[in-house]
């Protein structure tokens, strides 16, 4: 009897590519950390130093951990997260960590950080939307929320995640002497006033815009779905 070949989904394929890429990046970052010059010892302009590889290592390890968060939530709460949500999430991690940090897209591609923050705002808004919708439709969870509340929650969820990310950047800047929030120029000149806040506020604003678009689309879709359900119930109760 001929053995049937196992078919892999795009979620599994992209997940494996991301996992292998991050593991190889961890090895690369760890090795480079020992061979890279210290701060102030770089002989070439824009040469990576130990602090750069330390950040790279932290983000790659963090990426490996957070890529398994959706599957953990699935098992923990017994919910079904759609494959497209996994694929979007994995692509974002690949673009943010591997392309952005390892391949230096943050420095090579203009506005790469802004694109990612806009995308992440929409993605996190969609995740918050899907999470509440799943719980809302789950018979085991005694919860019924209006489309407006779900949309508001999804936007607040995305904004909260964006704020946590900015706290993370601020903390690493202070502990490791980095410039993730772009509060000083390349030559070390500190920015003053609104200029020092520009990068952080820009990130939060585009997070909000991405989340707002998804929340509005989700709200309209939910309202239409509820309207169809109500019309269906009304038709069923009409006398023959």
C-alpha positions as CSV (number, residue, x, y, z in Angstrom):
1,X,0.0,0.0,0.0
2,X,1.4,3.3,-1.0
3,X,2.0,5.7,1.9
4,X,0.3,9.0,1.5
5,X,2.6,12.1,1.7
6,X,2.0,14.4,4.6
7,X,0.8,17.8,3.5
8,X,2.1,20.8,5.4
9,X,0.1,24.0,5.7
10,X,1.5,27.5,5.1
11,X,1.3,28.2,8.8
12,X,3.6,25.3,9.5
13,X,6.0,26.1,6.6
14,X,6.3,29.8,7.5
15,X,6.6,28.9,11.2
16,X,9.5,26.5,10.5
17,X,11.2,29.1,8.3
18,X,10.9,31.7,11.1
19,X,12.1,29.3,13.8
20,X,15.1,28.2,11.9
21,X,16.0,31.7,10.9
22,X,15.8,32.9,14.5
23,X,17.9,30.0,15.8
24,X,20.6,30.7,13.2
25,X,20.5,34.4,14.1
26,X,20.9,33.6,17.8
27,X,24.1,31.6,17.0
28,X,25.3,34.4,14.7
29,X,24.7,37.1,17.3
30,X,26.3,35.1,20.1
31,X,29.5,34.4,18.1
32,X,29.7,38.0,16.9
33,X,29.2,39.3,20.4
34,X,32.6,38.0,21.4
35,X,34.4,39.2,18.3
36,X,32.8,42.6,17.9
37,X,34.6,45.8,19.1
38,X,33.4,47.6,22.2
39,X,31.7,51.0,22.1
40,X,34.3,53.5,21.0
41,X,36.7,50.9,19.5
42,X,34.9,50.7,16.1
43,X,37.3,51.6,13.3
44,X,34.7,51.7,10.5
45,X,31.7,54.0,10.4
46,X,28.4,52.3,11.3
47,X,30.4,49.2,12.4
48,X,28.4,47.0,14.8
49,X,29.7,46.9,18.3
50,X,29.0,44.6,21.3
51,X,25.9,46.5,22.4
52,X,24.4,46.0,18.9
53,X,24.9,42.2,19.0
54,X,23.6,42.1,22.6
55,X,20.3,43.7,21.5
56,X,20.2,41.4,18.4
57,X,20.6,38.4,20.7
58,X,17.9,39.6,23.1
59,X,15.4,40.2,20.3
60,X,16.1,36.9,18.6
61,X,15.6,35.0,21.8
62,X,12.5,37.0,22.5
63,X,11.3,36.3,19.0
64,X,11.6,32.5,19.6
65,X,9.6,32.8,22.8
66,X,6.8,35.0,21.5
67,X,6.3,33.0,18.3
68,X,4.8,30.3,20.5
69,X,2.4,32.6,22.4
70,X,-0.6,32.0,20.1
71,X,-0.3,28.2,20.3
72,X,0.0,28.5,24.1
73,X,-3.2,30.6,24.2
74,X,-5.0,28.1,22.0
75,X,-4.2,25.3,24.4
76,X,-4.7,27.4,27.6
77,X,-8.1,28.9,26.6
78,X,-9.2,26.1,24.2
79,X,-9.8,28.5,21.4
80,X,-9.1,28.1,17.7
81,X,-6.9,30.8,16.2
82,X,-7.2,30.9,12.4
83,X,-4.2,30.0,10.2
84,X,-4.1,33.5,8.6
85,X,-3.6,35.1,12.0
86,X,-0.6,32.8,12.6
87,X,0.8,33.5,9.2
88,X,0.5,37.3,9.6
89,X,2.1,37.1,13.1
90,X,5.0,35.0,11.8
91,X,5.6,37.3,8.8
92,X,5.6,40.3,11.2
93,X,8.2,38.7,13.5
94,X,10.4,37.8,10.4
95,X,10.2,41.4,9.1
96,X,10.8,43.0,12.5
97,X,13.6,40.8,13.9
98,X,15.4,39.2,11.0
99,X,15.0,41.7,8.2
100,X,14.9,44.8,10.5
101,X,17.6,43.9,13.1
102,X,19.8,41.2,11.5
103,X,19.6,42.5,7.9
104,X,19.6,46.1,9.0
105,X,16.4,47.1,7.2
106,X,15.8,49.7,9.9
107,X,18.8,51.6,8.5
108,X,18.8,50.5,4.9
109,X,15.1,50.8,4.0
110,X,13.6,54.3,4.6
111,X,10.7,54.4,7.1
112,X,10.9,50.6,7.6
113,X,10.2,51.1,11.3
114,X,7.1,53.2,10.5
115,X,5.7,50.6,8.1
116,X,6.2,47.9,10.8
117,X,4.5,49.9,13.5
118,X,1.5,50.6,11.2
119,X,1.3,47.0,10.3
120,X,1.7,45.9,13.9
121,X,-1.1,48.2,15.0
122,X,-3.5,46.7,12.5
123,X,-2.3,43.2,13.3
124,X,-2.6,43.6,17.1
125,X,-6.0,45.2,16.6
126,X,-7.1,42.2,14.5
127,X,-5.8,39.9,17.2
128,X,-7.7,41.7,19.9
129,X,-10.8,41.7,17.7
130,X,-10.5,37.9,17.0
131,X,-9.8,37.1,20.6
132,X,-12.9,38.8,21.9
133,X,-15.0,37.6,19.1
134,X,-13.9,34.0,19.7
135,X,-14.7,34.3,23.5
136,X,-18.0,36.1,22.6
137,X,-19.1,33.1,20.5
138,X,-17.8,30.5,22.9
139,X,-20.7,28.8,24.7
140,X,-18.4,28.0,27.7
141,X,-17.7,31.7,28.3
142,X,-20.7,33.6,29.7
143,X,-20.0,36.8,27.8
144,X,-21.9,38.8,25.2
145,X,-20.4,42.0,24.0
146,X,-21.6,44.6,21.5
147,X,-19.7,45.2,18.2
148,X,-18.8,48.7,19.3
149,X,-17.2,47.4,22.6
150,X,-15.3,44.7,20.7
151,X,-14.0,47.3,18.3
152,X,-13.0,49.6,21.1
153,X,-11.3,46.8,22.9
154,X,-9.3,45.8,19.8
155,X,-8.0,49.3,19.4
156,X,-7.1,49.7,23.1
157,X,-5.4,46.3,23.0
158,X,-3.2,47.4,20.1
159,X,-2.4,50.7,21.8
160,X,-1.5,49.0,25.1
161,X,0.8,46.6,23.2
162,X,2.4,49.6,21.4
163,X,2.9,51.4,24.7
164,X,4.5,48.3,26.3
165,X,6.9,48.2,23.3
166,X,7.9,51.8,23.8
167,X,8.6,51.1,27.5
168,X,10.8,48.2,26.4
169,X,12.7,50.5,24.1
170,X,13.1,53.1,26.8
171,X,14.3,50.5,29.3
172,X,16.9,49.0,26.9
173,X,18.1,52.5,26.0
174,X,18.8,53.3,29.6
175,X,20.3,49.9,30.6
176,X,22.5,49.4,27.5
177,X,23.1,52.9,26.2
178,X,21.2,52.3,23.0
179,X,19.3,54.7,20.8
180,X,16.1,52.7,20.0
181,X,13.9,55.7,20.6
182,X,16.2,58.0,18.5
183,X,16.6,60.6,21.3
184,X,20.0,61.6,20.0
185,X,21.7,61.9,16.6
186,X,24.2,59.4,15.1
187,X,27.1,61.6,16.3
188,X,25.7,61.4,19.9
189,X,24.2,64.9,20.0
190,X,21.1,64.8,22.2
191,X,17.8,66.0,20.8
192,X,15.8,68.5,22.8
193,X,12.1,69.1,23.4
194,X,9.6,67.8,20.8
195,X,12.4,66.5,18.6
196,X,13.4,64.0,21.3
197,X,9.8,62.7,21.5
198,X,9.3,62.6,17.8
199,X,10.1,58.9,17.2
200,X,8.1,57.6,20.2
201,X,5.0,59.7,19.4
202,X,5.2,58.8,15.7
203,X,5.3,55.1,16.6
204,X,2.3,55.4,18.9
205,X,0.4,57.5,16.3
206,X,0.9,55.0,13.4
207,X,0.0,52.1,15.9
208,X,-3.2,53.9,16.6
209,X,-4.0,54.5,12.9
210,X,-3.4,50.9,12.0
211,X,-5.5,49.7,14.9
212,X,-8.3,52.2,14.0
213,X,-8.6,51.0,10.4
214,X,-8.9,47.4,11.5
215,X,-11.3,48.3,14.3
216,X,-13.6,50.2,12.0
217,X,-13.6,47.4,9.4
218,X,-14.2,44.9,12.1
219,X,-17.1,46.9,13.6
220,X,-18.8,47.3,10.2
221,X,-18.4,43.5,9.5
222,X,-19.8,42.6,13.0
223,X,-22.8,45.0,12.6
224,X,-23.6,43.4,9.2
225,X,-23.3,39.9,10.7
226,X,-25.6,40.8,13.6
227,X,-28.1,42.4,11.3
228,X,-28.2,39.2,9.1
229,X,-28.7,37.1,12.2
230,X,-31.5,39.2,13.4
231,X,-33.2,39.2,10.0
232,X,-32.8,35.4,9.9
233,X,-34.4,35.0,13.4
234,X,-37.2,37.4,12.4
235,X,-38.0,35.3,9.3
236,X,-38.0,32.1,11.3
237,X,-40.5,33.5,13.8
238,X,-42.9,34.8,11.1
239,X,-46.1,32.8,10.9
240,X,-46.5,30.6,7.8
